[in-house]
Amino acid sequence: MRLTTLLFGFILSLSAIAGSDHNHDHSHSYDPVNQDKAKSNATEIVAALAKRNKLDKSWTSVNAASVEKITVQGNPEWLVVFVNKDIADDKKQKLYVFLTLGGDYIAANFTGK
């Protein structure tokens, strides 16, 4: 069920991958996940984006480069960064995936904002 929830949220937020600003609602209730679970959830999101042709298929073989807790607009969340050197456009080699502390998808983009 959690994966279904993640995918549904991802589908509703597909416009975020186009590089839009990181502007969203943080009013989620959650049980915090650990760093490994945040990384796992973000990896599933990247795979889903690639499957839906929102990202190049080469992203499915990329491991997370970093996972950290950050604060956005006063709200804590996970930021998982993926780096894909196989992408020709330097500005699209880093993919930023934002999750709630509970591990739910918020947004993904190439700007980190």
NORCOR-V110203 format. One record per pair of residues at least 4 apart in sequence whose ideal C-beta (glycine too) atoms are under 6 Angstrom apart, sorted by the first residue. I is the first residue (numbers start at 0). J is the second residue. Records with the same first field share a line. If there is no record, write none. Layout:
BEGIN
I=J + J
END
This chain:
BEGIN
5=104
6=47
8=104
9=44 + 47 + 104
12=106
14=19
15=19 + 106 + 107 + 108
16=53 + 107
18=108 + 109 + 110
20=112
21=106 + 112
23=105 + 106
25=74
27=99 + 103
29=99 + 100 + 101
30=101
31=100
32=36 + 37 + 102
34=66
36=102
37=66 + 77 + 98 + 102
38=63 + 66 + 79
40=98 + 102
41=79 + 96
44=96 + 104
45=58
46=59
48=53 + 54
49=54 + 56 + 58 + 59
54=58
57=83 + 85
58=83
61=81 + 83
63=79 + 81
64=80 + 82
65=80
66=79
67=78
68=75
69=78
70=75
71=76
75=100
76=97 + 99
77=98
78=97
79=96
80=95
81=94
82=92 + 93
83=92
86=91 + 92
91=109
95=108 + 111
96=107
97=105 + 106
98=102
99=103
END
